[in-house]
Amino acid sequence: MKVWIPVLAILGGIAGVVSGFLVTAGGAMFGNESMANDGAAVFWLSALSIFLGFLSWKWQRISGWSLILIAIIGFFMNGLFFTFAFIFLLLAGILSLTLGRKLRRASEAI
């Protein structure tokens, strides 16, 4: 079950990178500088989310809340272009928080 968190984070990160690239290219093509800046920010946040997916094996709470925060920020910055990434990152964050709690309870019981 722990494997699903990085898998979902990678899928969400890749979808976010593509979304960020498309919004950045669209902003540059149409001369909208704020759109290009938002797309670039989402691009790098999505790249960071891939690494946070792998860090969730060690630090579940920090990675889980960070993935949820990146999902919400990316959705507000890129809108509907970020929908697939939002779903995957939100699921990865929630799984990281709930699975981390279950693993801590299991280790305390031993």
C-alpha positions, 0 to 999 in steps of 0.5 A: 500500500505504501507504493501507491503514494509515490505512484500517485505523486509521480502521476500527479507530478507529471500531469502538473509539469505538463499543465505548467508547461502548457500554461507557461507556453500559452502565457508567453504566446499570448503575451500574458506575463502573469499567466506565464509566471503562474504556469512556471510556478506550477511547473516547479511545484509539480516537480517538487511533488514527485520528490515529496512522494518518495519522501512520504515513506519516511515523513508521512505527515510533512509529505502528505500536507505538502502534497495536499497544499501543492494540489490546492495551490496548483489548482488555483493557479492553473485552473482546469488544466491542473485537474488530473494533477489535482486529483492524483496529488490530493489522493497521494496526500490523503493516503500519506496522512492516513497510511502514516497514522495506521503504520504508527499505530501498528508500530506502537502496538508491537 
